[in-house]
Amino acid sequence: GKVYKSKAGEECQLIRVTFSSISNARQCVRESNQLKGTDDWGDVYINPDRTTSERQEIKKLVAEMKTNNASDPSKFWKIVNMKLVSFL
């Protein structure tokens, strides 16, 4: 993929991976959170493919989530199934 600079000024590279089945792809995305704790793979993010409208919707939800988290620190907000959900 093409190398570009992130908002933080770091070099990033997008890589597209194709799976033989949808269940394998879902399992990869589901288990990708285990990478965050490792030294070599801690800065790798795996996201499912999204359409343009889905990306815009996620962007709006993230902005709303950040606003909610900043305004009320007693609650933790998270995006679950394209909806904003609060946890105590």
mmCIF file as gemmi writes it, N, C-alpha and C atoms, coordinates in Angstrom:
data_model
loop_
_atom_site.group_PDB
_atom_site.id
_atom_site.type_symbol
_atom_site.label_atom_id
_atom_site.label_alt_id
_atom_site.label_comp_id
_atom_site.label_asym_id
_atom_site.label_entity_id
_atom_site.label_seq_id
_atom_site.pdbx_PDB_ins_code
_atom_site.Cartn_x
_atom_site.Cartn_y
_atom_site.Cartn_z
_atom_site.occupancy
_atom_site.B_iso_or_equiv
_atom_site.pdbx_formal_charge
_atom_site.auth_seq_id
_atom_site.auth_asym_id
_atom_site.pdbx_PDB_model_num
ATOM 1 N N . GLY Axp A 1 ? 0.802 -1.178 0 1 0 ? 1 A 1
ATOM 2 C CA . GLY Axp A 1 ? 0 0 0 1 0 ? 1 A 1
ATOM 3 C C . GLY Axp A 1 ? 0.856 1.257 0 1 0 ? 1 A 1
ATOM 4 N N . LYS Axp A 2 ? 0.203 2.359 -0.163 1 0 ? 2 A 1
ATOM 5 C CA . LYS Axp A 2 ? 0.852 3.654 -0.222 1 0 ? 2 A 1
ATOM 6 C C . LYS Axp A 2 ? 1.265 4.102 1.182 1 0 ? 2 A 1
ATOM 7 N N . VAL Axp A 3 ? 2.475 4.644 1.308 1 0 ? 3 A 1
ATOM 8 C CA . VAL Axp A 3 ? 2.959 5.166 2.583 1 0 ? 3 A 1
ATOM 9 C C . VAL Axp A 3 ? 2.537 6.631 2.685 1 0 ? 3 A 1
ATOM 10 N N . TYR Axp A 4 ? 2.013 7.024 3.862 1 0 ? 4 A 1
ATOM 11 C CA . TYR Axp A 4 ? 1.596 8.402 4.077 1 0 ? 4 A 1
ATOM 12 C C . TYR Axp A 4 ? 1.893 8.797 5.515 1 0 ? 4 A 1
ATOM 13 N N . LYS Axp A 5 ? 1.783 10.077 5.829 1 0 ? 5 A 1
ATOM 14 C CA . LYS Axp A 5 ? 2.01 10.595 7.181 1 0 ? 5 A 1
ATOM 15 C C . LYS Axp A 5 ? 0.686 10.647 7.932 1 0 ? 5 A 1
ATOM 16 N N . SER Axp A 6 ? 0.688 10.164 9.152 1 0 ? 6 A 1
ATOM 17 C CA . SER Axp A 6 ? -0.517 10.234 9.982 1 0 ? 6 A 1
ATOM 18 C C . SER Axp A 6 ? -0.647 11.627 10.579 1 0 ? 6 A 1
ATOM 19 N N . LYS Axp A 7 ? -1.744 11.866 11.305 1 0 ? 7 A 1
ATOM 20 C CA . LYS Axp A 7 ? -1.948 13.158 11.949 1 0 ? 7 A 1
ATOM 21 C C . LYS Axp A 7 ? -0.853 13.438 12.974 1 0 ? 7 A 1
ATOM 22 N N . ALA Axp A 8 ? -0.298 12.39 13.554 1 0 ? 8 A 1
ATOM 23 C CA . ALA Axp A 8 ? 0.761 12.539 14.555 1 0 ? 8 A 1
ATOM 24 C C . ALA Axp A 8 ? 2.14 12.683 13.904 1 0 ? 8 A 1
ATOM 25 N N . GLY Axp A 9 ? 2.193 12.649 12.579 1 0 ? 9 A 1
ATOM 26 C CA . GLY Axp A 9 ? 3.454 12.801 11.863 1 0 ? 9 A 1
ATOM 27 C C . GLY Axp A 9 ? 4.216 11.509 11.656 1 0 ? 9 A 1
ATOM 28 N N . GLU Axp A 10 ? 3.613 10.386 12.004 1 0 ? 10 A 1
ATOM 29 C CA . GLU Axp A 10 ? 4.262 9.093 11.824 1 0 ? 10 A 1
ATOM 30 C C . GLU Axp A 10 ? 3.97 8.546 10.438 1 0 ? 10 A 1
ATOM 31 N N . GLU Axp A 11 ? 4.907 7.731 9.926 1 0 ? 11 A 1
ATOM 32 C CA . GLU Axp A 11 ? 4.673 7.095 8.629 1 0 ? 11 A 1
ATOM 33 C C . GLU Axp A 11 ? 3.732 5.912 8.807 1 0 ? 11 A 1
ATOM 34 N N . CYS Axp A 12 ? 2.736 5.804 7.952 1 0 ? 12 A 1
ATOM 35 C CA . CYS Axp A 12 ? 1.763 4.723 7.986 1 0 ? 12 A 1
ATOM 36 C C . CYS Axp A 12 ? 1.678 4.082 6.611 1 0 ? 12 A 1
ATOM 37 N N . GLN Axp A 13 ? 1.241 2.844 6.603 1 0 ? 13 A 1
ATOM 38 C CA . GLN Axp A 13 ? 1.039 2.152 5.342 1 0 ? 13 A 1
ATOM 39 C C . GLN Axp A 13 ? -0.203 1.285 5.448 1 0 ? 13 A 1
ATOM 40 N N . LEU Axp A 14 ? -1.116 1.47 4.51 1 0 ? 14 A 1
ATOM 41 C CA . LEU Axp A 14 ? -2.321 0.657 4.46 1 0 ? 14 A 1
ATOM 42 C C . LEU Axp A 14 ? -2.043 -0.608 3.67 1 0 ? 14 A 1
ATOM 43 N N . ILE Axp A 15 ? -2.515 -1.724 4.176 1 0 ? 15 A 1
ATOM 44 C CA . ILE Axp A 15 ? -2.35 -3.003 3.503 1 0 ? 15 A 1
ATOM 45 C C . ILE Axp A 15 ? -3.715 -3.661 3.406 1 0 ? 15 A 1
ATOM 46 N N . ARG Axp A 16 ? -4.091 -4.085 2.235 1 0 ? 16 A 1
ATOM 47 C CA . ARG Axp A 16 ? -5.372 -4.762 2.033 1 0 ? 16 A 1
ATOM 48 C C . ARG Axp A 16 ? -5.121 -6.27 2.032 1 0 ? 16 A 1
ATOM 49 N N . VAL Axp A 17 ? -5.919 -6.972 2.822 1 0 ? 17 A 1
ATOM 50 C CA . VAL Axp A 17 ? -5.807 -8.422 2.942 1 0 ? 17 A 1
ATOM 51 C C . VAL Axp A 17 ? -7.127 -9.039 2.519 1 0 ? 17 A 1
ATOM 52 N N . THR Axp A 18 ? -7.075 -10.094 1.73 1 0 ? 18 A 1
ATOM 53 C CA . THR Axp A 18 ? -8.28 -10.79 1.287 1 0 ? 18 A 1
ATOM 54 C C . THR Axp A 18 ? -8.295 -12.181 1.915 1 0 ? 18 A 1
ATOM 55 N N . PHE Axp A 19 ? -9.431 -12.551 2.485 1 0 ? 19 A 1
ATOM 56 C CA . PHE Axp A 19 ? -9.587 -13.846 3.127 1 0 ? 19 A 1
ATOM 57 C C . PHE Axp A 19 ? -10.416 -14.768 2.247 1 0 ? 19 A 1
ATOM 58 N N . SER Axp A 20 ? -10.236 -16.056 2.448 1 0 ? 20 A 1
ATOM 59 C CA . SER Axp A 20 ? -10.987 -17.03 1.661 1 0 ? 20 A 1
ATOM 60 C C . SER Axp A 20 ? -12.43 -17.166 2.13 1 0 ? 20 A 1
ATOM 61 N N . SER Axp A 21 ? -12.695 -16.777 3.373 1 0 ? 21 A 1
ATOM 62 C CA . SER Axp A 21 ? -14.073 -16.849 3.869 1 0 ? 21 A 1
ATOM 63 C C . SER Axp A 21 ? -14.346 -15.668 4.796 1 0 ? 21 A 1
ATOM 64 N N . ILE Axp A 22 ? -15.603 -15.294 4.914 1 0 ? 22 A 1
ATOM 65 C CA . ILE Axp A 22 ? -16.002 -14.18 5.767 1 0 ? 22 A 1
ATOM 66 C C . ILE Axp A 22 ? -15.769 -14.515 7.232 1 0 ? 22 A 1
ATOM 67 N N . SER Axp A 23 ? -15.9 -15.781 7.599 1 0 ? 23 A 1
ATOM 68 C CA . SER Axp A 23 ? -15.698 -16.159 9.005 1 0 ? 23 A 1
ATOM 69 C C . SER Axp A 23 ? -14.232 -15.97 9.413 1 0 ? 23 A 1
ATOM 70 N N . ASN Axp A 24 ? -13.299 -16.256 8.513 1 0 ? 24 A 1
ATOM 71 C CA . ASN Axp A 24 ? -11.882 -16.023 8.802 1 0 ? 24 A 1
ATOM 72 C C . ASN Axp A 24 ? -11.591 -14.538 8.96 1 0 ? 24 A 1
ATOM 73 N N . ALA Axp A 25 ? -12.196 -13.711 8.127 1 0 ? 25 A 1
ATOM 74 C CA . ALA Axp A 25 ? -12.004 -12.264 8.218 1 0 ? 25 A 1
ATOM 75 C C . ALA Axp A 25 ? -12.554 -11.739 9.536 1 0 ? 25 A 1
ATOM 76 N N . ARG Axp A 26 ? -13.74 -12.175 9.915 1 0 ? 26 A 1
ATOM 77 C CA . ARG Axp A 26 ? -14.34 -11.729 11.173 1 0 ? 26 A 1
ATOM 78 C C . ARG Axp A 26 ? -13.511 -12.17 12.374 1 0 ? 26 A 1
ATOM 79 N N . GLN Axp A 27 ? -12.98 -13.38 12.325 1 0 ? 27 A 1
ATOM 80 C CA . GLN Axp A 27 ? -12.147 -13.871 13.424 1 0 ? 27 A 1
ATOM 81 C C . GLN Axp A 27 ? -10.875 -13.031 13.549 1 0 ? 27 A 1
ATOM 82 N N . CYS Axp A 28 ? -10.278 -12.662 12.435 1 0 ? 28 A 1
ATOM 83 C CA . CYS Axp A 28 ? -9.068 -11.832 12.449 1 0 ? 28 A 1
ATOM 84 C C . CYS Axp A 28 ? -9.355 -10.475 13.081 1 0 ? 28 A 1
ATOM 85 N N . VAL Axp A 29 ? -10.435 -9.839 12.692 1 0 ? 29 A 1
ATOM 86 C CA . VAL Axp A 29 ? -10.793 -8.533 13.252 1 0 ? 29 A 1
ATOM 87 C C . VAL Axp A 29 ? -11.127 -8.675 14.731 1 0 ? 29 A 1
ATOM 88 N N . ARG Axp A 30 ? -11.849 -9.733 15.096 1 0 ? 30 A 1
ATOM 89 C CA . ARG Axp A 30 ? -12.264 -9.951 16.481 1 0 ? 30 A 1
ATOM 90 C C . ARG Axp A 30 ? -11.056 -10.155 17.4 1 0 ? 30 A 1
ATOM 91 N N . GLU Axp A 31 ? -10.032 -10.851 16.93 1 0 ? 31 A 1
ATOM 92 C CA . GLU Axp A 31 ? -8.875 -11.16 17.754 1 0 ? 31 A 1
ATOM 93 C C . GLU Axp A 31 ? -7.744 -10.137 17.632 1 0 ? 31 A 1
ATOM 94 N N . SER Axp A 32 ? -7.939 -9.115 16.815 1 0 ? 32 A 1
ATOM 95 C CA . SER Axp A 32 ? -6.875 -8.135 16.593 1 0 ? 32 A 1
ATOM 96 C C . SER Axp A 32 ? -6.557 -7.302 17.825 1 0 ? 32 A 1
ATOM 97 N N . ASN Axp A 33 ? -7.476 -7.226 18.791 1 0 ? 33 A 1
ATOM 98 C CA . ASN Axp A 33 ? -7.192 -6.446 19.991 1 0 ? 33 A 1
ATOM 99 C C . ASN Axp A 33 ? -6.056 -7.044 20.808 1 0 ? 33 A 1
ATOM 100 N N . GLN Axp A 34 ? -5.71 -8.305 20.583 1 0 ? 34 A 1
ATOM 101 C CA . GLN Axp A 34 ? -4.602 -8.945 21.279 1 0 ? 34 A 1
ATOM 102 C C . GLN Axp A 34 ? -3.251 -8.393 20.823 1 0 ? 34 A 1
ATOM 103 N N . LEU Axp A 35 ? -3.215 -7.723 19.685 1 0 ? 35 A 1
ATOM 104 C CA . LEU Axp A 35 ? -1.968 -7.142 19.19 1 0 ? 35 A 1
ATOM 105 C C . LEU Axp A 35 ? -1.527 -5.943 20.01 1 0 ? 35 A 1
ATOM 106 N N . LYS Axp A 36 ? -2.464 -5.247 20.643 1 0 ? 36 A 1
ATOM 107 C CA . LYS Axp A 36 ? -2.148 -4 21.345 1 0 ? 36 A 1
ATOM 108 C C . LYS Axp A 36 ? -1.137 -4.197 22.471 1 0 ? 36 A 1
ATOM 109 N N . GLY Axp A 37 ? -1.097 -5.352 23.078 1 0 ? 37 A 1
ATOM 110 C CA . GLY Axp A 37 ? -0.2 -5.577 24.2 1 0 ? 37 A 1
ATOM 111 C C . GLY Axp A 37 ? 1.211 -6.007 23.82 1 0 ? 37 A 1
ATOM 112 N N . THR Axp A 38 ? 1.473 -6.186 22.541 1 0 ? 38 A 1
ATOM 113 C CA . THR Axp A 38 ? 2.783 -6.68 22.131 1 0 ? 38 A 1
ATOM 114 C C . THR Axp A 38 ? 3.703 -5.54 21.72 1 0 ? 38 A 1
ATOM 115 N N . ASP Axp A 39 ? 5.008 -5.778 21.834 1 0 ? 39 A 1
ATOM 116 C CA . ASP Axp A 39 ? 5.998 -4.758 21.467 1 0 ? 39 A 1
ATOM 117 C C . ASP Axp A 39 ? 6.068 -4.552 19.958 1 0 ? 39 A 1
ATOM 118 N N . ASP Axp A 40 ? 6.093 -5.649 19.206 1 0 ? 40 A 1
ATOM 119 C CA . ASP Axp A 40 ? 6.272 -5.554 17.75 1 0 ? 40 A 1
ATOM 120 C C . ASP Axp A 40 ? 5.016 -5.126 17.014 1 0 ? 40 A 1
ATOM 121 N N . TRP Axp A 41 ? 3.831 -5.464 17.529 1 0 ? 41 A 1
ATOM 122 C CA . TRP Axp A 41 ? 2.587 -5.238 16.811 1 0 ? 41 A 1
ATOM 123 C C . TRP Axp A 41 ? 1.65 -4.268 17.521 1 0 ? 41 A 1
ATOM 124 N N . GLY Axp A 42 ? 2.111 -3.586 18.556 1 0 ? 42 A 1
ATOM 125 C CA . GLY Axp A 42 ? 1.259 -2.699 19.344 1 0 ? 42 A 1
ATOM 126 C C . GLY Axp A 42 ? 0.69 -1.521 18.586 1 0 ? 42 A 1
ATOM 127 N N . ASP Axp A 43 ? 1.333 -1.112 17.494 1 0 ? 43 A 1
ATOM 128 C CA . ASP Axp A 43 ? 0.838 0.032 16.722 1 0 ? 43 A 1
ATOM 129 C C . ASP Axp A 43 ? 0.171 -0.389 15.417 1 0 ? 43 A 1
ATOM 130 N N . VAL Axp A 44 ? -0.214 -1.657 15.318 1 0 ? 44 A 1
ATOM 131 C CA . VAL Axp A 44 ? -0.912 -2.17 14.137 1 0 ? 44 A 1
ATOM 132 C C . VAL Axp A 44 ? -2.404 -2.2 14.435 1 0 ? 44 A 1
ATOM 133 N N . TYR Axp A 45 ? -3.196 -1.683 13.517 1 0 ? 45 A 1
ATOM 134 C CA . TYR Axp A 45 ? -4.65 -1.661 13.671 1 0 ? 45 A 1
ATOM 135 C C . TYR Axp A 45 ? -5.284 -2.43 12.521 1 0 ? 45 A 1
ATOM 136 N N . ILE Axp A 46 ? -6.237 -3.28 12.855 1 0 ? 46 A 1
ATOM 137 C CA . ILE Axp A 46 ? -6.951 -4.052 11.843 1 0 ? 46 A 1
ATOM 138 C C . ILE Axp A 46 ? -8.414 -3.641 11.908 1 0 ? 46 A 1
ATOM 139 N N . ASN Axp A 47 ? -8.931 -3.165 10.796 1 0 ? 47 A 1
ATOM 140 C CA . ASN Axp A 47 ? -10.313 -2.727 10.709 1 0 ? 47 A 1
ATOM 141 C C . ASN Axp A 47 ? -10.991 -3.409 9.528 1 0 ? 47 A 1
ATOM 142 N N . PRO Axp A 48 ? -12.272 -3.696 9.665 1 0 ? 48 A 1
ATOM 143 C CA . PRO Axp A 48 ? -12.986 -4.257 8.518 1 0 ? 48 A 1
ATOM 144 C C . PRO Axp A 48 ? -13.198 -3.205 7.449 1 0 ? 48 A 1
ATOM 145 N N . ASP Axp A 49 ? -13.39 -3.667 6.215 1 0 ? 49 A 1
ATOM 146 C CA . ASP Axp A 49 ? -13.702 -2.752 5.119 1 0 ? 49 A 1
ATOM 147 C C . ASP Axp A 49 ? -15.026 -2.058 5.386 1 0 ? 49 A 1
ATOM 148 N N . ARG Axp A 50 ? -15.07 -0.773 5.111 1 0 ? 50 A 1
ATOM 149 C CA . ARG Axp A 50 ? -16.309 -0.014 5.293 1 0 ? 50 A 1
ATOM 150 C C . ARG Axp A 50 ? -16.576 0.81 4.05 1 0 ? 50 A 1
ATOM 151 N N . THR Axp A 51 ? -17.853 1.009 3.773 1 0 ? 51 A 1
ATOM 152 C CA . THR Axp A 51 ? -18.231 1.856 2.65 1 0 ? 51 A 1
ATOM 153 C C . THR Axp A 51 ? -17.995 3.315 3.056 1 0 ? 51 A 1
ATOM 154 N N . THR Axp A 52 ? -18.084 4.216 2.096 1 0 ? 52 A 1
ATOM 155 C CA . THR Axp A 52 ? -17.89 5.638 2.366 1 0 ? 52 A 1
ATOM 156 C C . THR Axp A 52 ? -18.898 6.132 3.395 1 0 ? 52 A 1
ATOM 157 N N . SER Axp A 53 ? -20.142 5.734 3.26 1 0 ? 53 A 1
ATOM 158 C CA . SER Axp A 53 ? -21.167 6.182 4.214 1 0 ? 53 A 1
ATOM 159 C C . SER Axp A 53 ? -20.906 5.615 5.61 1 0 ? 53 A 1
ATOM 160 N N . GLU Axp A 54 ? -20.441 4.373 5.707 1 0 ? 54 A 1
ATOM 161 C CA . GLU Axp A 54 ? -20.107 3.794 7.005 1 0 ? 54 A 1
ATOM 162 C C . GLU Axp A 54 ? -18.933 4.528 7.649 1 0 ? 54 A 1
ATOM 163 N N . ARG Axp A 55 ? -17.928 4.902 6.855 1 0 ? 55 A 1
ATOM 164 C CA . ARG Axp A 55 ? -16.788 5.647 7.385 1 0 ? 55 A 1
ATOM 165 C C . ARG Axp A 55 ? -17.232 7.005 7.918 1 0 ? 55 A 1
ATOM 166 N N . GLN Axp A 56 ? -18.131 7.682 7.213 1 0 ? 56 A 1
ATOM 167 C CA . GLN Axp A 56 ? -18.64 8.972 7.669 1 0 ? 56 A 1
ATOM 168 C C . GLN Axp A 56 ? -19.431 8.817 8.963 1 0 ? 56 A 1
ATOM 169 N N . GLU Axp A 57 ? -20.235 7.77 9.045 1 0 ? 57 A 1
ATOM 170 C CA . GLU Axp A 57 ? -21.024 7.508 10.252 1 0 ? 57 A 1
ATOM 171 C C . GLU Axp A 57 ? -20.102 7.233 11.446 1 0 ? 57 A 1
ATOM 172 N N . ILE Axp A 58 ? -19.066 6.43 11.235 1 0 ? 58 A 1
ATOM 173 C CA . ILE Axp A 58 ? -18.105 6.14 12.302 1 0 ? 58 A 1
ATOM 174 C C . ILE Axp A 58 ? -17.41 7.418 12.75 1 0 ? 58 A 1
ATOM 175 N N . LYS Axp A 59 ? -17.051 8.268 11.808 1 0 ? 59 A 1
ATOM 176 C CA . LYS Axp A 59 ? -16.381 9.528 12.137 1 0 ? 59 A 1
ATOM 177 C C . LYS Axp A 59 ? -17.277 10.393 13.029 1 0 ? 59 A 1
ATOM 178 N N . LYS Axp A 60 ? -18.568 10.465 12.718 1 0 ? 60 A 1
ATOM 179 C CA . LYS Axp A 60 ? -19.514 11.224 13.543 1 0 ? 60 A 1
ATOM 180 C C . LYS Axp A 60 ? -19.643 10.609 14.93 1 0 ? 60 A 1
ATOM 181 N N . LEU Axp A 61 ? -19.731 9.276 14.991 1 0 ? 61 A 1
ATOM 182 C CA . LEU Axp A 61 ? -19.862 8.603 16.283 1 0 ? 61 A 1
ATOM 183 C C . LEU Axp A 61 ? -18.62 8.807 17.149 1 0 ? 61 A 1
ATOM 184 N N . VAL Axp A 62 ? -17.441 8.777 16.55 1 0 ? 62 A 1
ATOM 185 C CA . VAL Axp A 62 ? -16.205 8.99 17.295 1 0 ? 62 A 1
ATOM 186 C C . VAL Axp A 62 ? -16.168 10.401 17.87 1 0 ? 62 A 1
ATOM 187 N N . ALA Axp A 63 ? -16.566 11.398 17.074 1 0 ? 63 A 1
ATOM 188 C CA . ALA Axp A 63 ? -16.597 12.777 17.565 1 0 ? 63 A 1
ATOM 189 C C . ALA Axp A 63 ? -17.571 12.914 18.73 1 0 ? 63 A 1
ATOM 190 N N . GLU Axp A 64 ? -18.749 12.304 18.604 1 0 ? 64 A 1
ATOM 191 C CA . GLU Axp A 64 ? -19.739 12.349 19.677 1 0 ? 64 A 1
ATOM 192 C C . GLU Axp A 64 ? -19.242 11.611 20.918 1 0 ? 64 A 1
ATOM 193 N N . MET Axp A 65 ? -18.572 10.478 20.714 1 0 ? 65 A 1
ATOM 194 C CA . MET Axp A 65 ? -18.032 9.7 21.819 1 0 ? 65 A 1
ATOM 195 C C . MET Axp A 65 ? -16.982 10.512 22.594 1 0 ? 65 A 1
ATOM 196 N N . LYS Axp A 66 ? -16.091 11.199 21.874 1 0 ? 66 A 1
ATOM 197 C CA . LYS Axp A 66 ? -15.069 12.016 22.527 1 0 ? 66 A 1
ATOM 198 C C . LYS Axp A 66 ? -15.698 13.144 23.332 1 0 ? 66 A 1
ATOM 199 N N . THR Axp A 67 ? -16.723 13.761 22.781 1 0 ? 67 A 1
ATOM 200 C CA . THR Axp A 67 ? -17.427 14.829 23.489 1 0 ? 67 A 1
ATOM 201 C C . THR Axp A 67 ? -18.076 14.296 24.759 1 0 ? 67 A 1
ATOM 202 N N . ASN Axp A 68 ? -18.743 13.162 24.661 1 0 ? 68 A 1
ATOM 203 C CA . ASN Axp A 68 ? -19.406 12.561 25.822 1 0 ? 68 A 1
ATOM 204 C C . ASN Axp A 68 ? -18.401 12.142 26.887 1 0 ? 68 A 1
ATOM 205 N N . ASN Axp A 69 ? -17.274 11.548 26.476 1 0 ? 69 A 1
ATOM 206 C CA . ASN Axp A 69 ? -16.255 11.13 27.433 1 0 ? 69 A 1
ATOM 207 C C . ASN Axp A 69 ? -15.648 12.328 28.158 1 0 ? 69 A 1
ATOM 208 N N . ALA Axp A 70 ? -15.457 13.43 27.443 1 0 ? 70 A 1
ATOM 209 C CA . ALA Axp A 70 ? -14.879 14.628 28.06 1 0 ? 70 A 1
ATOM 210 C C . ALA Axp A 70 ? -15.871 15.317 28.997 1 0 ? 70 A 1
ATOM 211 N N . SER Axp A 71 ? -17.148 15.319 28.656 1 0 ? 71 A 1
ATOM 212 C CA . SER Axp A 71 ? -18.139 16.033 29.456 1 0 ? 71 A 1
ATOM 213 C C . SER Axp A 71 ? -18.526 15.296 30.737 1 0 ? 71 A 1
ATOM 214 N N . ASP Axp A 72 ? -18.479 13.971 30.733 1 0 ? 72 A 1
ATOM 215 C CA . ASP Axp A 72 ? -18.856 13.196 31.918 1 0 ? 72 A 1
ATOM 216 C C . ASP Axp A 72 ? -17.849 12.07 32.143 1 0 ? 72 A 1
ATOM 217 N N . PRO Axp A 73 ? -16.769 12.331 32.911 1 0 ? 73 A 1
ATOM 218 C CA . PRO Axp A 73 ? -15.729 11.312 33.121 1 0 ? 73 A 1
ATOM 219 C C . PRO Axp A 73 ? -16.189 10.1 33.932 1 0 ? 73 A 1
ATOM 220 N N . SER Axp A 74 ? -17.349 10.171 34.587 1 0 ? 74 A 1
ATOM 221 C CA . SER Axp A 74 ? -17.826 9.027 35.369 1 0 ? 74 A 1
ATOM 222 C C . SER Axp A 74 ? -18.338 7.894 34.47 1 0 ? 74 A 1
ATOM 223 N N . LYS Axp A 75 ? -18.652 8.215 33.224 1 0 ? 75 A 1
ATOM 224 C CA . LYS Axp A 75 ? -19.111 7.202 32.263 1 0 ? 75 A 1
ATOM 225 C C . LYS Axp A 75 ? -18.059 7.014 31.18 1 0 ? 75 A 1
ATOM 226 N N . PHE Axp A 76 ? -18.017 5.801 30.651 1 0 ? 76 A 1
ATOM 227 C CA . PHE Axp A 76 ? -17.139 5.485 29.54 1 0 ? 76 A 1
ATOM 228 C C . PHE Axp A 76 ? -18.018 5.149 28.348 1 0 ? 76 A 1
ATOM 229 N N . TRP Axp A 77 ? -17.822 5.861 27.243 1 0 ? 77 A 1
ATOM 230 C CA . TRP Axp A 77 ? -18.63 5.652 26.038 1 0 ? 77 A 1
ATOM 231 C C . TRP Axp A 77 ? -17.838 4.831 25.036 1 0 ? 77 A 1
ATOM 232 N N . LYS Axp A 78 ? -18.547 3.962 24.319 1 0 ? 78 A 1
ATOM 233 C CA . LYS Axp A 78 ? -17.92 3.085 23.327 1 0 ? 78 A 1
ATOM 234 C C . LYS Axp A 78 ? -18.898 2.882 22.168 1 0 ? 78 A 1
ATOM 235 N N . ILE Axp A 79 ? -18.355 2.643 20.978 1 0 ? 79 A 1
ATOM 236 C CA . ILE Axp A 79 ? -19.181 2.365 19.805 1 0 ? 79 A 1
ATOM 237 C C . ILE Axp A 79 ? -19.366 0.857 19.707 1 0 ? 79 A 1
ATOM 238 N N . VAL Axp A 80 ? -20.633 0.425 19.753 1 0 ? 80 A 1
ATOM 239 C CA . VAL Axp A 80 ? -20.969 -0.996 19.649 1 0 ? 80 A 1
ATOM 240 C C . VAL Axp A 80 ? -22.055 -1.138 18.605 1 0 ? 80 A 1
ATOM 241 N N . ASN Axp A 81 ? -21.785 -1.898 17.568 1 0 ? 81 A 1
ATOM 242 C CA . ASN Axp A 81 ? -22.763 -2.124 16.488 1 0 ? 81 A 1
ATOM 243 C C . ASN Axp A 81 ? -23.302 -0.833 15.922 1 0 ? 81 A 1
ATOM 244 N N . MET Axp A 82 ? -22.392 0.102 15.657 1 0 ? 82 A 1
ATOM 245 C CA . MET Axp A 82 ? -22.723 1.393 15.042 1 0 ? 82 A 1
ATOM 246 C C . MET Axp A 82 ? -23.656 2.237 15.916 1 0 ? 82 A 1
ATOM 247 N N . LYS Axp A 83 ? -23.592 2.039 17.242 1 0 ? 83 A 1
ATOM 248 C CA . LYS Axp A 83 ? -24.359 2.84 18.191 1 0 ? 83 A 1
ATOM 249 C C . LYS Axp A 83 ? -23.441 3.218 19.341 1 0 ? 83 A 1
ATOM 250 N N . LEU Axp A 84 ? -23.721 4.359 19.967 1 0 ? 84 A 1
ATOM 251 C CA . LEU Axp A 84 ? -22.964 4.816 21.113 1 0 ? 84 A 1
ATOM 252 C C . LEU Axp A 84 ? -23.579 4.225 22.381 1 0 ? 84 A 1
ATOM 253 N N . VAL Axp A 85 ? -22.751 3.556 23.194 1 0 ? 85 A 1
ATOM 254 C CA . VAL Axp A 85 ? -23.217 2.886 24.406 1 0 ? 85 A 1
ATOM 255 C C . VAL Axp A 85 ? -22.359 3.376 25.566 1 0 ? 85 A 1
ATOM 256 N N . SER Axp A 86 ? -22.994 3.642 26.717 1 0 ? 86 A 1
ATOM 257 C CA . SER Axp A 86 ? -22.25 4.102 27.896 1 0 ? 86 A 1
ATOM 258 C C . SER Axp A 86 ? -22.074 2.947 28.877 1 0 ? 86 A 1
ATOM 259 N N . PHE Axp A 87 ? -20.917 2.953 29.534 1 0 ? 87 A 1
ATOM 260 C CA . PHE Axp A 87 ? -20.602 1.975 30.57 1 0 ? 87 A 1
ATOM 261 C C . PHE Axp A 87 ? -20.25 2.737 31.835 1 0 ? 87 A 1
ATOM 262 N N . LEU Axp A 88 ? -20.632 2.241 32.978 1 0 ? 88 A 1
ATOM 263 C CA . LEU Axp A 88 ? -20.31 2.888 34.249 1 0 ? 88 A 1
ATOM 264 C C . LEU Axp A 88 ? -19.074 2.31 34.854 1 0 ? 88 A 1
